[in-house]
């Protein structure tokens, strides 16, 4: 728990920055727009309709869409900016709709009375309509506040630090303390910010200046803190750290920690991690220079980037063609092949496999209609699954998409009969699973490779030289043992990485 609490100030500060600035921009956009809609009635349907459409887009999808959109505009495609834009858009609807509803709900007789005493349209708005609509508008602001705090936890996969770092990494590594800290801190922040808005509202309605002043002072203080901490790196003389990306599963957290500690030991340079990135987000970020290094797998690059058939590719050919493609098309280099493969595999409970006589994937063909299979968030949309399905003619009774960390518990509890396991996963042994042989070669080779950006190659050759020394340094059993220590024994990935680095000698 102490390790998790040590991370809290940084994560909470980043979460506060995102939330406060997104809310400020949402309110600055929504309030004037809501007032305009009440003055120009034909605007109501298109404006509220557009805000409603944005709201119907799943929040994580909206954040992810920002990445390629910003990259196409040659802006920073991961980190704070895409998360900030996505959260701002998502908070528009409750403030906008409540502004329109609140003003429209003002008694027409009061408007008529205001005009009767000679008030101008502007005076009528500020002295009659907005004060009477205030409770409804504040209700929308409070809703937007709580939503934004919660949704900001989903900014982690697009590279923005937040309390979501606790939740995403904790779920993947089965670190319940991390998940608990992330959830409690997020809920606490939502309650504090909601309480500030509520206090200001009560003070205004009851004309208690002390309440309004206290709420305003605390709010301004939080905004100043967020602004200063956000701007501080711009004025720092510290060298930019080597930025290491990591996808959202245990092995990637371990390997990112290995790279960070190795670079620090071998070069003395500072390095930092950007964790829980989506697969395409990580690659796009490397190509754009927003991160410098991450570990990917040759089969993933072969199937997704090159669009090659997954059947029949040998390791040497796949590595050579992937390397050439990355260098020619994206200015990315493979500087090390770590020495192990982490391939997709079809796994069943060992006891069931023994009973049904399962040793190869082809043994599933006659049993397919009676079996269910769990896969991670990507698996059933990946070329590898299409290749397995077509090569073996598999027709399963059910395909269930779930969090990668939960697949193993699902099969252990009998919720599914098969899963899309990873060959380096220590839970294969821990949960007594049998990996079925891919006897028709539907799954490509998956060598773990260290990818670096062209900028890193040019600016930090000492880092590149250090990374090259990791070539062949990790075999399958070592990687599986490290994964097991995190997933089953609950050891922190950075601790596991440090133990491995110590075995490499001076």
C-alpha positions as CSV (number, residue, x, y, z in Angstrom):
1,X,0.0,0.0,0.0
2,X,2.9,2.4,0.8
3,X,4.1,2.1,-2.8
4,X,0.7,3.1,-4.1
5,X,0.3,6.0,-1.8
6,X,3.7,7.3,-2.8
7,X,2.3,7.7,-6.4
8,X,-0.9,9.5,-5.2
9,X,0.3,13.1,-5.3
10,X,1.4,12.9,-8.9
11,X,-1.6,11.0,-10.2
12,X,-4.1,13.1,-8.2
13,X,-2.5,16.3,-9.5
14,X,-2.7,15.2,-13.1
15,X,-6.3,14.1,-12.6
16,X,-7.1,17.5,-11.1
17,X,-5.5,19.3,-14.0
18,X,-7.5,17.4,-16.5
19,X,-10.8,17.7,-14.6
20,X,-10.7,21.4,-13.8
21,X,-9.5,22.6,-17.2
22,X,-12.0,20.4,-19.0
23,X,-14.8,21.7,-16.8
24,X,-13.8,25.3,-17.2
25,X,-13.7,25.0,-21.0
26,X,-17.0,23.1,-21.1
27,X,-18.7,25.7,-19.0
28,X,-17.2,28.6,-21.0
29,X,-18.6,26.9,-24.2
30,X,-21.9,25.6,-22.9
31,X,-23.3,28.6,-20.9
32,X,-23.1,31.2,-23.7
33,X,-24.3,28.6,-26.2
34,X,-27.2,27.7,-24.0
35,X,-28.2,31.4,-23.7
36,X,-27.9,31.8,-27.4
37,X,-30.2,28.9,-28.0
38,X,-32.9,30.4,-25.8
39,X,-32.7,33.6,-27.9
40,X,-32.6,31.9,-31.3
41,X,-35.0,29.1,-31.0
42,X,-34.1,27.3,-34.3
43,X,-30.7,26.6,-32.9
44,X,-32.1,24.4,-30.2
45,X,-32.5,21.2,-32.1
46,X,-29.2,21.2,-34.0
47,X,-27.1,22.3,-31.1
48,X,-28.6,20.0,-28.5
49,X,-28.7,17.2,-31.1
50,X,-25.0,17.5,-31.8
51,X,-24.2,17.6,-28.1
52,X,-26.4,14.5,-27.7
53,X,-24.5,12.7,-30.5
54,X,-21.2,13.4,-28.8
55,X,-22.6,12.0,-25.5
56,X,-23.7,8.8,-27.2
57,X,-20.2,8.0,-28.3
58,X,-18.6,5.7,-25.7
59,X,-16.2,7.8,-23.6
60,X,-13.2,5.6,-24.2
61,X,-13.8,5.6,-28.0
62,X,-14.2,9.4,-28.0
63,X,-10.8,9.7,-26.3
64,X,-9.2,7.2,-28.7
65,X,-10.6,9.1,-31.7
66,X,-8.6,12.2,-30.6
67,X,-5.3,10.4,-31.1
68,X,-5.3,9.9,-34.9
69,X,-7.3,13.2,-35.3
70,X,-4.6,15.2,-33.6
71,X,-1.8,13.3,-35.3
72,X,-3.3,14.2,-38.7
73,X,-3.1,17.8,-37.6
74,X,0.5,17.4,-36.5
75,X,-0.3,18.1,-32.9
76,X,0.7,16.1,-29.9
77,X,-1.4,13.0,-30.3
78,X,-1.2,11.4,-26.9
79,X,-1.1,12.6,-23.3
80,X,-2.9,15.6,-21.9
81,X,-4.3,17.2,-25.1
82,X,-6.5,14.4,-26.5
83,X,-7.8,13.6,-23.0
84,X,-8.5,17.3,-22.4
85,X,-10.4,17.7,-25.6
86,X,-12.4,14.5,-25.1
87,X,-13.4,15.4,-21.6
88,X,-14.4,18.9,-22.5
89,X,-16.7,17.7,-25.3
90,X,-18.2,15.1,-23.0
91,X,-19.1,17.6,-20.3
92,X,-20.9,20.0,-22.7
93,X,-24.3,18.3,-22.7
94,X,-25.4,18.4,-19.1
95,X,-24.4,22.1,-18.7
96,X,-25.9,23.1,-22.1
97,X,-29.2,21.2,-21.6
98,X,-29.7,22.5,-18.1
99,X,-28.9,26.0,-19.1
100,X,-31.5,25.9,-21.9
101,X,-34.1,24.1,-19.6
102,X,-33.5,26.5,-16.7
103,X,-34.0,29.6,-18.7
104,X,-36.9,28.2,-20.7
105,X,-38.6,27.3,-17.5
106,X,-38.8,30.8,-16.2
107,X,-42.4,31.9,-15.7
108,X,-43.5,34.0,-18.7
109,X,-45.3,36.4,-16.4
110,X,-42.0,37.3,-14.7
111,X,-40.5,38.0,-18.1
112,X,-43.5,40.2,-19.0
113,X,-43.2,42.0,-15.7
114,X,-39.5,42.6,-16.3
115,X,-40.3,44.2,-19.7
116,X,-43.1,46.2,-18.1
117,X,-40.7,47.9,-15.7
118,X,-38.4,48.8,-18.6
119,X,-35.7,46.2,-18.4
120,X,-33.6,45.7,-21.5
121,X,-33.1,42.2,-22.9
122,X,-29.7,42.0,-21.2
123,X,-31.0,43.2,-17.9
124,X,-33.9,40.7,-18.1
125,X,-31.3,37.9,-18.6
126,X,-29.0,38.9,-15.8
127,X,-31.5,40.1,-13.2
128,X,-34.4,37.7,-13.8
129,X,-33.8,34.7,-16.0
130,X,-30.3,33.6,-14.8
131,X,-31.0,34.0,-11.1
132,X,-34.2,32.0,-11.4
133,X,-32.6,29.3,-13.6
134,X,-29.5,29.1,-11.3
135,X,-30.6,25.9,-9.5
136,X,-31.2,24.0,-12.7
137,X,-27.9,25.3,-14.3
138,X,-25.9,24.4,-11.2
139,X,-27.5,20.9,-11.2
140,X,-26.1,20.4,-14.7
141,X,-22.7,21.7,-13.7
142,X,-22.6,19.3,-10.7
143,X,-23.5,16.4,-13.0
144,X,-20.8,17.4,-15.4
145,X,-18.3,17.7,-12.5
146,X,-18.9,14.2,-11.3
147,X,-19.0,12.8,-14.8
148,X,-15.7,14.4,-15.7
149,X,-13.9,13.2,-12.6
150,X,-15.0,9.6,-13.4
151,X,-14.4,9.8,-17.1
152,X,-10.9,11.2,-16.5
153,X,-9.9,7.8,-15.2
154,X,-10.3,6.5,-18.8
155,X,-7.7,8.9,-20.1
156,X,-4.9,6.5,-19.2
157,X,-5.0,4.5,-22.5
158,X,-4.4,7.7,-24.5
159,X,-1.3,8.4,-22.5
160,X,-2.7,11.0,-20.0
161,X,-1.6,10.4,-16.4
162,X,-4.6,10.2,-14.0
163,X,-6.0,8.2,-11.2
164,X,-6.9,5.7,-13.9
165,X,-3.2,4.6,-13.9
166,X,-4.0,2.9,-10.6
167,X,-7.1,1.2,-11.9
168,X,-5.8,0.0,-15.3
169,X,-2.5,-1.3,-14.0
170,X,-4.1,-2.7,-10.8
171,X,-6.7,-4.7,-12.7
172,X,-4.1,-6.1,-15.0
173,X,-1.6,-7.1,-12.3
174,X,-4.3,-8.1,-9.8
175,X,-3.1,-5.4,-7.4
176,X,-6.2,-4.7,-5.4
177,X,-4.5,-2.0,-3.3
178,X,-3.8,0.0,-6.5
179,X,-7.4,-0.3,-7.6
180,X,-8.7,0.6,-4.2
181,X,-6.5,3.7,-3.9
182,X,-7.6,4.8,-7.4
183,X,-11.3,4.4,-6.8
184,X,-11.3,6.0,-3.4
185,X,-9.2,9.0,-4.6
186,X,-11.4,9.5,-7.6
187,X,-14.6,9.3,-5.5
188,X,-13.1,11.7,-2.9
189,X,-12.1,14.2,-5.6
190,X,-15.6,14.1,-7.1
191,X,-17.2,14.7,-3.7
192,X,-14.9,17.6,-3.0
193,X,-15.5,19.3,-6.3
194,X,-19.3,18.7,-6.1
195,X,-19.3,20.1,-2.6
196,X,-17.6,23.3,-3.8
197,X,-20.2,23.8,-6.5
198,X,-23.0,23.1,-4.0
199,X,-21.6,25.5,-1.4
200,X,-21.4,28.3,-4.0
201,X,-24.9,27.6,-5.0
202,X,-26.3,27.7,-1.5
203,X,-24.4,30.9,-0.8
204,X,-25.8,32.6,-3.8
205,X,-29.4,31.5,-3.2
206,X,-29.3,32.5,0.5
207,X,-27.1,35.6,-0.1
208,X,-24.5,34.4,2.4
209,X,-21.4,36.0,1.2
210,X,-19.1,34.0,3.4
211,X,-20.1,30.8,1.8
212,X,-19.7,32.2,-1.7
213,X,-16.3,33.7,-0.7
214,X,-15.1,30.4,0.8
215,X,-16.2,28.3,-2.2
216,X,-14.7,30.9,-4.6
217,X,-11.4,31.0,-2.7
218,X,-11.0,27.3,-2.6
219,X,-11.9,27.0,-6.3
220,X,-9.5,29.7,-7.4
221,X,-6.8,28.0,-5.3
222,X,-7.4,24.7,-7.0
223,X,-7.3,26.3,-10.4
224,X,-4.1,28.2,-9.6
225,X,-2.5,24.9,-8.3
226,X,-3.6,23.1,-11.5
227,X,-2.3,25.9,-13.7
228,X,1.1,26.2,-11.9
229,X,1.8,22.5,-11.8
230,X,0.7,22.1,-15.5
231,X,3.0,24.9,-16.6
232,X,5.9,24.1,-14.4
233,X,7.6,21.6,-16.8
234,X,7.6,24.3,-19.5
235,X,10.0,26.4,-17.4
236,X,12.1,23.6,-16.0
237,X,15.7,23.2,-17.1
238,X,15.7,19.5,-16.5
239,X,16.4,17.4,-19.5
240,X,13.5,15.6,-21.2
241,X,13.3,12.0,-20.0
242,X,13.5,9.1,-22.3
243,X,9.8,8.2,-22.7
244,X,8.9,4.5,-22.6
245,X,5.5,3.3,-23.7
246,X,3.7,0.2,-22.4
247,X,0.5,-1.5,-23.5
248,X,-2.0,-2.5,-20.9
249,X,-1.0,-5.9,-19.6
250,X,1.4,-7.3,-17.1
251,X,4.3,-8.2,-19.4
252,X,4.4,-4.7,-20.8
253,X,4.6,-3.2,-17.4
254,X,7.5,-5.4,-16.5
255,X,9.3,-4.8,-19.8
256,X,8.8,-1.0,-19.5
257,X,10.3,-1.1,-16.0
258,X,13.2,-3.2,-17.3
259,X,13.9,-0.7,-20.0
260,X,13.6,2.3,-17.7
261,X,16.0,0.8,-15.1
262,X,18.4,-0.5,-17.7
263,X,18.7,2.9,-19.4
264,X,19.2,4.6,-16.1
265,X,21.9,2.1,-15.1
266,X,23.8,2.0,-18.4
267,X,23.5,5.6,-19.5
268,X,22.6,7.6,-16.4
269,X,19.7,9.3,-18.3
270,X,16.3,9.8,-16.7
271,X,13.5,7.7,-18.2
272,X,9.8,7.7,-17.6
273,X,6.9,5.4,-18.5
274,X,3.6,6.0,-20.2
275,X,1.5,3.0,-19.2
276,X,-1.6,1.2,-20.3
277,X,-1.6,2.5,-23.9
278,X,-3.8,0.9,-26.5
279,X,-1.9,-1.1,-29.2
280,X,-2.5,1.4,-32.0
281,X,-2.1,4.3,-29.7
282,X,1.4,3.1,-28.7
283,X,2.5,2.7,-32.3
284,X,1.1,6.0,-33.4
285,X,2.8,7.7,-30.5
286,X,6.1,6.2,-31.4
287,X,5.8,7.1,-35.0
288,X,4.9,10.7,-34.0
289,X,7.8,11.0,-31.6
290,X,5.5,11.4,-28.6
291,X,7.2,8.3,-27.0
292,X,10.7,7.1,-27.7
293,X,10.6,3.4,-27.0
294,X,8.2,0.5,-26.5
295,X,8.2,-3.3,-26.8
296,X,5.9,-4.8,-29.5
297,X,5.6,-8.2,-31.1
298,X,6.6,-9.1,-34.6
299,X,3.3,-11.0,-35.3
300,X,1.2,-8.0,-34.2
301,X,3.1,-5.7,-36.6
302,X,3.1,-8.3,-39.4
303,X,-0.7,-8.8,-39.2
304,X,-1.9,-5.3,-38.4
305,X,0.6,-2.9,-40.0
306,X,1.7,-5.0,-43.0
307,X,-1.7,-6.6,-43.4
308,X,-0.1,-10.0,-44.1
309,X,-1.7,-13.4,-43.8
310,X,-0.9,-14.9,-40.4
311,X,-0.5,-18.4,-41.8
312,X,2.8,-19.8,-42.8
313,X,5.2,-16.9,-41.8
314,X,8.6,-18.1,-40.3
315,X,10.3,-16.1,-37.7
316,X,13.2,-14.8,-39.8
317,X,11.1,-13.7,-42.6
318,X,8.6,-11.9,-40.4
319,X,11.3,-10.1,-38.5
320,X,13.1,-9.0,-41.6
321,X,10.1,-7.7,-43.4
322,X,8.7,-6.0,-40.4
323,X,12.0,-4.3,-39.7
324,X,12.3,-3.1,-43.3
325,X,8.7,-1.8,-43.3
326,X,9.1,0.1,-40.0
327,X,12.4,1.8,-41.1
328,X,11.1,2.7,-44.6
329,X,7.6,3.8,-43.8
330,X,7.7,5.1,-40.2
331,X,11.4,5.9,-39.4
332,X,11.2,3.3,-36.6
333,X,14.0,0.9,-35.9
334,X,14.1,-2.5,-34.2
335,X,17.2,-2.3,-32.0
336,X,16.8,-5.6,-30.1
337,X,15.0,-8.9,-30.2
338,X,14.6,-9.7,-26.6
339,X,14.8,-13.5,-27.1
340,X,11.3,-14.8,-26.4
341,X,8.0,-15.1,-28.2
342,X,4.7,-14.1,-26.6
343,X,2.2,-15.6,-29.0
344,X,-1.5,-15.9,-28.9
345,X,-2.5,-19.5,-28.0
346,X,-5.7,-21.4,-27.5
347,X,-5.8,-22.9,-24.0
348,X,-8.2,-25.2,-22.1
349,X,-8.4,-26.5,-18.6
350,X,-5.9,-29.4,-18.4
351,X,-8.5,-31.7,-16.8
352,X,-11.0,-31.0,-19.6
353,X,-8.4,-31.4,-22.2
354,X,-7.5,-34.7,-20.8
355,X,-11.1,-35.8,-20.7
356,X,-11.9,-34.7,-24.3
357,X,-8.6,-35.7,-25.7
358,X,-7.5,-32.2,-26.7
359,X,-3.9,-31.6,-27.6
360,X,-4.2,-29.7,-30.9
361,X,-6.5,-26.9,-32.1
362,X,-7.8,-29.2,-34.8
363,X,-9.2,-31.5,-32.0
364,X,-11.7,-28.7,-31.3
365,X,-13.4,-28.9,-34.7
366,X,-16.0,-31.5,-33.9
367,X,-16.6,-30.0,-30.4
368,X,-16.8,-26.4,-31.4
369,X,-20.6,-25.9,-31.3
370,X,-20.6,-27.0,-27.6
371,X,-17.7,-24.8,-26.5
372,X,-17.4,-21.2,-25.4
373,X,-14.3,-19.0,-25.6
374,X,-13.1,-15.9,-23.9
375,X,-10.8,-13.4,-25.5
376,X,-9.2,-10.1,-24.6
377,X,-10.6,-6.8,-25.8
378,X,-8.9,-7.1,-29.2
379,X,-8.7,-10.8,-29.9
380,X,-11.9,-11.5,-31.8
381,X,-11.3,-8.6,-34.1
382,X,-7.7,-9.4,-34.8
383,X,-6.4,-11.2,-38.0
384,X,-5.1,-13.9,-35.8
385,X,-8.5,-15.0,-34.7
386,X,-9.8,-14.8,-38.3
387,X,-6.9,-17.0,-39.4
388,X,-7.6,-19.6,-36.6
389,X,-11.3,-19.6,-37.3
390,X,-10.8,-20.1,-41.1
391,X,-7.9,-22.4,-41.0
392,X,-9.7,-24.8,-38.6
393,X,-13.3,-24.1,-39.6
394,X,-14.1,-23.4,-35.9
395,X,-17.7,-22.6,-35.1
396,X,-18.0,-22.0,-31.3
397,X,-21.2,-21.7,-29.3
398,X,-20.1,-18.4,-27.8
399,X,-17.3,-15.8,-28.0
400,X,-17.0,-13.6,-24.9
401,X,-14.8,-10.5,-24.8
402,X,-13.4,-9.6,-21.4
403,X,-10.5,-8.0,-19.6
404,X,-7.3,-9.9,-20.2
405,X,-6.7,-10.3,-16.5
406,X,-10.1,-11.8,-16.0
407,X,-9.9,-14.5,-18.8
408,X,-7.9,-16.8,-16.6
409,X,-10.3,-16.6,-13.7
410,X,-13.2,-17.1,-16.1
411,X,-11.8,-20.4,-17.4
412,X,-10.7,-21.5,-14.0
413,X,-14.3,-21.0,-12.7
414,X,-15.8,-22.7,-15.8
415,X,-17.4,-19.5,-17.2
416,X,-15.8,-20.4,-20.5
417,X,-14.2,-23.5,-21.9
418,X,-11.3,-21.9,-23.9
419,X,-9.3,-18.7,-23.8
420,X,-6.9,-16.8,-26.0
421,X,-4.0,-17.2,-23.7
422,X,-0.5,-15.7,-24.0
423,X,2.4,-18.2,-24.2
424,X,4.5,-16.3,-21.7
425,X,1.8,-16.0,-19.1
426,X,2.7,-17.6,-15.8
427,X,-1.0,-18.2,-15.1
428,X,-1.0,-21.0,-17.7
429,X,0.8,-23.1,-15.1
430,X,-0.8,-21.5,-12.1
431,X,-4.3,-22.3,-13.4
432,X,-3.3,-25.7,-14.7
433,X,-4.2,-24.9,-18.4
434,X,-3.1,-26.8,-21.5
435,X,-2.0,-24.8,-24.5
436,X,-3.2,-26.5,-27.7
437,X,-0.8,-27.0,-30.5
438,X,-1.4,-24.8,-33.5
439,X,-1.0,-27.7,-35.9
440,X,-2.0,-25.8,-39.0
441,X,0.3,-22.8,-38.4
442,X,-2.5,-20.2,-38.2
443,X,-0.7,-18.1,-35.6
444,X,2.3,-16.1,-36.7
445,X,5.6,-15.8,-34.7
446,X,5.6,-13.2,-32.0
447,X,9.1,-12.2,-31.2
448,X,9.3,-9.4,-28.6
449,X,11.2,-6.5,-30.2
450,X,12.4,-3.2,-28.8
451,X,11.2,-0.4,-31.1
452,X,12.7,3.1,-31.0
453,X,11.8,6.3,-32.8
454,X,14.0,7.9,-35.4
455,X,14.5,10.9,-33.1
456,X,15.9,8.6,-30.4
457,X,18.3,7.1,-32.9
458,X,19.6,10.5,-33.9
459,X,19.6,12.3,-30.5
460,X,20.6,9.6,-28.0
461,X,22.9,7.0,-29.6
462,X,24.1,6.0,-26.1
463,X,20.6,4.9,-25.2
464,X,20.4,2.9,-28.5
465,X,23.7,1.2,-27.7
466,X,22.5,0.2,-24.3
467,X,19.2,-1.2,-25.7
468,X,21.1,-3.3,-28.2
469,X,22.9,-5.0,-25.4
470,X,19.5,-6.5,-24.3
471,X,19.3,-8.5,-27.5
472,X,18.5,-12.1,-26.6
473,X,18.7,-11.3,-22.8
474,X,15.2,-12.7,-21.9
475,X,14.2,-16.3,-22.7
476,X,10.7,-17.7,-22.5
477,X,11.1,-19.2,-19.1
478,X,12.5,-16.0,-17.6
479,X,9.6,-13.9,-19.0
480,X,7.0,-16.4,-17.8
481,X,8.6,-16.5,-14.3
482,X,8.5,-12.7,-14.1
483,X,4.9,-12.6,-15.2
484,X,4.0,-15.2,-12.6
485,X,5.6,-13.2,-9.8
486,X,3.4,-10.2,-10.7
487,X,0.2,-12.0,-11.6
488,X,0.1,-14.7,-8.9
489,X,2.5,-13.5,-6.2
490,X,1.4,-9.9,-6.3
491,X,4.9,-8.4,-6.6
492,X,5.2,-5.0,-8.1
493,X,6.5,-5.0,-11.8
494,X,9.3,-2.5,-11.0
495,X,10.5,-4.8,-8.2
496,X,10.4,-7.8,-10.5
497,X,12.3,-5.8,-13.2
498,X,15.0,-4.8,-10.7
499,X,15.6,-8.4,-9.7
500,X,16.0,-9.3,-13.4
501,X,18.3,-6.4,-14.1
502,X,20.5,-7.6,-11.2
503,X,21.0,-11.0,-13.0
504,X,22.5,-9.2,-16.0
505,X,25.6,-8.3,-14.1
506,X,27.6,-5.0,-14.2
